Amino acid sequence: MARRAFIPSAAALTAATALLLTGCGGDDSSPDDIKGADAGSKSPSASAPASTAPGAKRPEITLPSTFRLTFQDWKSDEPEKQAVLNDGKEELRSGYAAIIANDLDSEALVFYHTESGLSQAQQWIRTYTDKNLTVVGDLPVFDPDVVLGSGGDNAVLNYCTDESKASTRNLKTGEVEGNPPGTNPEVFYSVSMAKNEQGVWQTVSVRSERGGCQR
């Protein structure tokens, strides 16, 4: 089930400023694709360090040992891009934590989404929780790329996931199920993000494409 829906292109940002785990967002998807995106508020003073987000106390997110997200090469030499990577990582973790805890209104989920992004994320989470499903296994997240908008408060975060070793588990029956045979395990994500007044990069929307990764 691919994450969410429409996301503006990098050019638009500049101008205007699956696995059963396929993420929190908007394709017409189902847990047969496991995942993992309106505008936010204006950014604070440009002099504020990109990675500190004054006044924002980020919630702690805990995932059980039965499900592991691994972020490969999740680094940038540019502080503002690193800030986008940091909050994008936590947004993804918040979505899976909400699935596992069956908590659609978790503090972390609300924290890392705009209002429209939260609604979209909750729709994605319900595709699991309404069917008594949770997620298990390993989900690598790789090939991150950040495109900053010219206004400084919008960005696109692209990345890929590999669902080869991730599955869903039915909480009632205990049945574990991965993607159907022949399904491409790699899913490309493009996440639209906006920086709020506290300097937090929140997810606005997400689109996904199974088989869209290049490696």
C-alpha positions as CSV (number, residue, x, y, z in Angstrom):
1,M,0.0,0.0,0.0
2,A,1.7,3.2,-1.1
3,R,1.7,6.1,1.2
4,R,-0.3,9.2,0.3
5,A,-1.3,11.3,-2.6
6,F,-0.3,14.3,-4.7
7,I,3.0,16.0,-4.2
8,P,4.3,19.1,-6.0
9,S,7.3,18.8,-8.3
10,A,10.7,20.3,-7.4
11,A,10.1,22.9,-10.2
12,A,6.8,23.9,-8.6
13,L,8.5,24.3,-5.3
14,T,11.1,26.6,-6.8
15,A,8.5,28.7,-8.6
16,A,6.0,29.0,-5.7
17,T,8.7,29.0,-3.4
18,A,3.5,-1.4,-1.3
19,L,5.3,-3.6,0.6
20,L,2.5,-4.2,3.0
21,L,4.5,-1.3,4.4
22,T,4.1,1.2,1.7
23,G,3.8,4.3,3.6
24,C,1.4,6.8,5.0
25,G,0.0,8.2,2.0
26,G,-2.1,8.6,-0.9
27,D,-2.0,6.1,-3.7
28,D,-5.0,3.8,-4.1
29,S,-3.2,1.2,-2.1
30,S,-3.8,-1.5,0.4
31,P,-1.8,-3.5,2.9
32,D,-0.9,-5.7,0.0
33,D,1.8,-3.0,-0.5
34,I,3.3,-2.6,3.0
35,K,4.8,1.0,3.5
36,G,7.0,3.1,4.8
37,A,2.4,12.5,2.3
38,D,-1.7,22.3,2.7
39,A,1.1,24.0,3.2
40,G,2.6,24.6,6.6
41,S,3.4,27.8,8.5
42,K,6.1,30.2,7.6
43,S,9.6,29.5,8.9
44,P,11.2,31.3,11.8
45,S,14.2,33.6,11.3
46,A,16.7,32.4,8.8
47,S,19.4,33.0,11.4
48,A,18.1,30.1,13.5
49,P,20.3,27.0,13.1
50,A,18.6,24.5,10.8
51,S,19.0,21.5,13.0
52,T,17.9,23.0,16.4
53,A,14.3,24.2,15.8
54,P,13.9,26.6,18.7
55,G,11.0,25.9,21.0
56,A,10.3,22.5,19.5
57,K,10.6,19.6,21.9
58,R,10.5,16.5,19.7
59,P,8.5,13.5,21.0
60,E,10.3,10.3,21.7
61,I,9.4,7.4,19.3
62,T,9.9,3.8,20.2
63,L,9.6,0.9,17.9
64,P,9.7,-2.8,19.1
65,S,12.5,-5.2,18.2
66,T,10.0,-7.0,15.9
67,F,10.1,-4.2,13.4
68,R,13.3,-2.5,12.3
69,L,13.7,0.6,10.2
70,T,17.2,1.2,9.0
71,F,18.2,4.5,7.4
72,Q,21.1,4.2,5.0
73,D,23.4,7.2,4.2
74,W,20.8,9.5,5.8
75,K,23.2,12.4,5.9
76,S,23.9,15.7,4.2
77,D,26.7,18.2,4.4
78,E,24.1,21.0,4.2
79,P,22.5,21.8,7.6
80,E,19.0,22.7,6.3
81,K,18.9,19.5,4.2
82,Q,20.0,17.5,7.2
83,A,17.1,19.1,9.2
84,V,14.7,17.9,6.5
85,L,16.3,14.4,6.6
86,N,16.0,14.3,10.4
87,D,12.3,15.2,10.6
88,G,11.5,13.1,7.6
89,K,13.0,10.1,9.3
90,E,11.0,10.7,12.5
91,E,7.8,11.1,10.5
92,L,8.3,7.7,9.0
93,R,9.0,6.2,12.3
94,S,6.0,7.9,13.8
95,G,3.7,6.3,11.2
96,Y,4.9,2.8,11.9
97,A,4.8,3.3,15.6
98,A,1.2,4.4,15.3
99,I,0.4,1.2,13.4
100,I,2.0,-1.0,15.9
101,A,0.4,0.8,18.9
102,N,-2.9,1.2,17.1
103,D,-2.8,4.9,18.0
104,L,-4.1,7.2,15.2
105,D,-3.7,10.3,17.4
106,S,-0.3,9.7,18.8
107,E,1.8,12.8,19.9
108,A,4.5,12.0,17.4
109,L,2.1,11.5,14.5
110,V,0.5,14.9,15.1
111,F,3.8,16.6,15.7
112,Y,5.4,15.6,12.3
113,H,2.4,16.3,10.1
114,T,0.4,19.3,8.9
115,E,-3.4,19.0,9.3
116,S,-3.8,17.6,5.8
117,G,-0.8,15.4,6.1
118,L,-2.1,13.9,9.4
119,S,-5.5,13.1,7.8
120,Q,-3.7,11.3,5.0
121,A,-1.4,9.4,7.4
122,Q,-4.4,8.3,9.5
123,Q,-6.1,6.9,6.4
124,W,-3.0,4.9,5.7
125,I,-2.7,3.6,9.2
126,R,-6.3,2.5,9.2
127,T,-5.6,0.2,6.3
128,Y,-3.7,-1.9,8.9
129,T,-5.5,-1.3,12.1
130,D,-9.0,-1.8,10.7
131,K,-7.8,-5.3,9.6
132,N,-6.1,-6.1,12.9
133,L,-2.7,-6.0,11.1
134,T,0.7,-4.9,12.4
135,V,4.1,-4.8,10.8
136,V,7.1,-7.0,11.4
137,G,10.5,-7.5,9.9
138,D,13.2,-5.2,8.5
139,L,12.6,-2.2,6.2
140,P,15.7,-0.5,4.8
141,V,15.2,3.2,3.8
142,F,17.8,4.4,1.3
143,D,18.9,6.8,-1.5
144,P,17.6,10.0,0.3
145,D,17.6,13.2,-1.7
146,V,16.4,16.6,-0.5
147,V,15.2,19.5,-2.8
148,L,14.7,22.8,-1.0
149,G,12.2,25.3,-2.2
150,S,13.4,28.8,-2.9
151,G,11.4,30.3,0.0
152,G,13.2,28.3,2.6
153,D,10.1,26.8,4.2
154,N,9.2,24.1,1.6
155,A,11.1,21.0,0.5
156,V,10.7,17.6,-1.2
157,L,12.3,14.5,0.4
158,N,12.7,11.6,-1.9
159,Y,13.8,8.1,-0.8
160,C,13.3,4.4,-1.4
161,T,12.4,1.4,0.7
162,D,13.0,-2.3,0.2
163,E,10.2,-4.5,1.5
164,S,11.9,-7.8,0.8
165,K,12.1,-8.6,4.5
166,A,9.0,-6.8,5.9
167,S,5.6,-8.4,6.4
168,T,2.3,-7.9,8.1
169,R,1.1,-10.0,11.0
170,N,-2.6,-10.5,11.9
171,L,-3.0,-9.8,15.6
172,K,-5.9,-12.2,15.9
173,T,-4.6,-15.2,13.9
174,G,-0.9,-14.6,14.0
175,E,-0.6,-15.1,10.3
176,V,2.4,-13.4,8.7
177,E,2.2,-12.3,5.1
178,G,4.5,-10.5,2.8
179,N,4.0,-9.1,-0.7
180,P,2.5,-11.4,-3.3
181,P,5.0,-13.3,-5.5
182,G,6.4,-11.3,-8.3
183,T,5.9,-7.9,-6.6
184,N,8.7,-5.5,-6.9
185,P,9.9,-5.0,-3.3
186,E,11.4,-1.5,-3.9
187,V,9.1,1.5,-3.5
188,F,10.0,5.1,-4.4
189,Y,8.6,7.9,-2.1
190,S,8.4,11.6,-2.7
191,V,7.4,13.5,0.4
192,S,6.2,17.2,0.4
193,M,7.3,19.0,3.5
194,A,6.8,22.4,5.1
195,K,8.6,24.0,8.0
196,N,6.4,25.4,10.7
197,E,6.9,28.3,13.0
198,Q,8.9,26.2,15.5
199,G,11.3,25.1,12.7
200,V,9.9,21.5,12.4
201,W,9.7,20.1,9.0
202,Q,6.3,18.6,8.8
203,T,4.9,16.2,6.1
204,V,2.2,17.7,3.9
205,S,1.7,14.8,1.5
206,V,3.4,11.7,0.1
207,R,3.2,9.9,-3.2
208,S,4.8,6.5,-3.9
209,E,5.7,4.4,-6.9
210,R,6.4,0.7,-6.7
211,G,9.4,-0.2,-8.8
212,G,10.4,3.5,-9.1
213,C,13.8,3.1,-7.5
214,Q,16.9,3.1,-9.6
215,R,19.9,1.0,-8.4
